[in-house]
Amino acid sequence: MAQHAGGCPPRPPTGCVIDSAEEDEGRWARPSGVAPPASKLSVQTGTMNLQEWRRLLQEDPEQAEHRISALGGDPEHLHTLARTLLQDSDPGLRAWACRILAEVRDAEGLSLLLHALEDSEPEVRAAAAWALGIHPVVEQGDSVISALQRRLEDQPWVAWVAAEALARYGEAALEALIDSLHHPHPQVRILAARALARIASPRSIPALMAALEDPSLLVHHFAETGLDRLSEAQWVWLR
């Protein structure tokens, strides 16, 4: 899979499954279709109007990334920009709004991302799921985890990103992921098993043992991978 610098996640390969449960931070990058051009970097300062922002986001994503990061200390500006972009008819700009909100860690930003997670366009839903996984907010995790769990039933690309985000919530997401192992759709069970394998919590052992009997070979594979990781961890601890 090609890696991109910064921004939202790329489309995974065909299907919804990655063949390893290992942590891979490089997968959390910008989506295909928003690849950065080879442009000269110079972080600008000062205020930009909406049209300037639209032009920058559409024409120079790399410079936009640096500009957004430079505004990380100005949540009010970021909120205003994100709220405006979320109303835009261009799904690419709505996806950028989610990228912008990844810089903001407060209740308003979380509310906007949860709203974006229900967007009509998969590109925006995936970007919202990615942003929710960048800085897991455990104190308000129940609503986020529930919303991400629903997205496991989404289109494969969106579901994959949602599962990645859930894995980042660790122990807090165990109940939702274990529950998803009983879903009738194999995609949901596969992604849940993979996320549980990545979290590798001893609390998930009974569920992973039961998942070894799943009719899906991929569910079986990720359940086995998770149990192997837990076994290795226990062995290291005993030594």
Summary of the structure (lengths in Angstrom):
residues: 239
radius of gyration: 18.7
end to end distance: 36.6
largest distance: 61.0
contacts: 768
relative contact order: 0.10
helix: 64%
strand: 0%
